[in-house]
């Protein structure tokens, strides 16, 4: 059967039936299968349907869990229930010191989960069957170091080790993402590259390792419909959120300190007030983020600047205010903004005086140079966007140098000694070398 005819066949059936057929195909094609479980509704649904299919076929599968520590208690309990499903064979539940984004603090843009030096502050107790840093060795330890503190990278690299453990026989990893949540996910899944036997929802990773996406075409209504129809288990966090009147698209179980996720900080405090105190003690700026995450100061909700100021005046005011606390941070933002202005002057002949105070989406889509406005700069400053990612910038070597200098200015009061992981992984090495000199 061709891919086109298979697609037509899937379109004639509901998504549940299609997913059951996909999982049946996976268990037929691969002897070694594992699923990535976060504890959310999508991965939980995927694993439970997989368990139903595996049970009918007499198959076993494994679970991969990368514990982020800052979990709701309901998430911890749900993961434990999923680990006890009838056809789960091996569980790889990792509790490792990785770094996550922290966009509620200027001076601690990363925090370390499961930091062994802060065990007394851990938000959740480490599970009894957890795989800790002291438990890993050989190739797995190499993968851990190669990840440079980045949990997402470790998740991708894990399949290398898993493949090795299965004597380099073909392996497949199930990922519970839905294309409805991102056009990039949809285009990636449906692309013609790296397909397995011309099947788009199975992607070759390397050699005989594959990622597959059995629920990629589900909508959020399908998820809850299947939970009700099949009487499936689910994370009670969603029930609590629903009772609070939180919209489905804002229900997030992931760590809540990232640029997008921090909007959910206030619900953390309401849903689990006792746990919230641990969060405040654990992550710099968390309580600040709870109060301001739904304002323009930290969030993406619309709020007003002072009415008597233009956006240009407001941006300058913010720079001057930052300068009262840290001239180094103020100068950093000044340098980044100047690079942006120089670019637009060189390419479009726009000087700072020519910049629009505010432009609408319709206007700058029609004319790219109108995107560069004072409102965008002010919003970036409000969000403590150190690298100016909201202005399409990334962290540069010069940014790292300036961040390194800030360490010595604020080390005692801000905790920026944890600037590691992802784009910051080199900072700690520099700090350690400097301290030893």
Buried (B, 14 or more C-beta within 10 A) or exposed (E): EEEEEBEEEBEEEEBBEBBBBBBBBBBEBBEBBBBBBBBBBBBBBBBBBBBBBBEEEEBBBBBBBBBBBBBBBBBBBBBEBBBEBEBBEEBBBBBBBBBBBBBBBBBBBBBBBBBEEBEEEBBBEBBEEBBEEEEBEEEBEBBBEEBBBBBEBBBBBBBBBBBEBBEEEBBBBBBBBBBBEEEEBBEBBBEEEEBBEEBBBBBEBEEBBBBBBBBBBBEBEBBBBBBEEEEBBBBBBBEBBEEEEBEEEEBBBBBBBBBEBBBBBBBBBEBBEEBBEBBBEBBBBBBBBBBBBBBBBBBBEEEEBEEEEBBBBBBBBBBEEBBEEBEBBBBBBBEBBEBBBEEBBEEBEBEEEEBBBBBEEEEBEEEEBBBBBBBBBBBBBBBBBBBBBBBEBEBEEEBBEBBBBBBEBBBEEBBBBBBBBBBBBBBBEBBEEEEEE
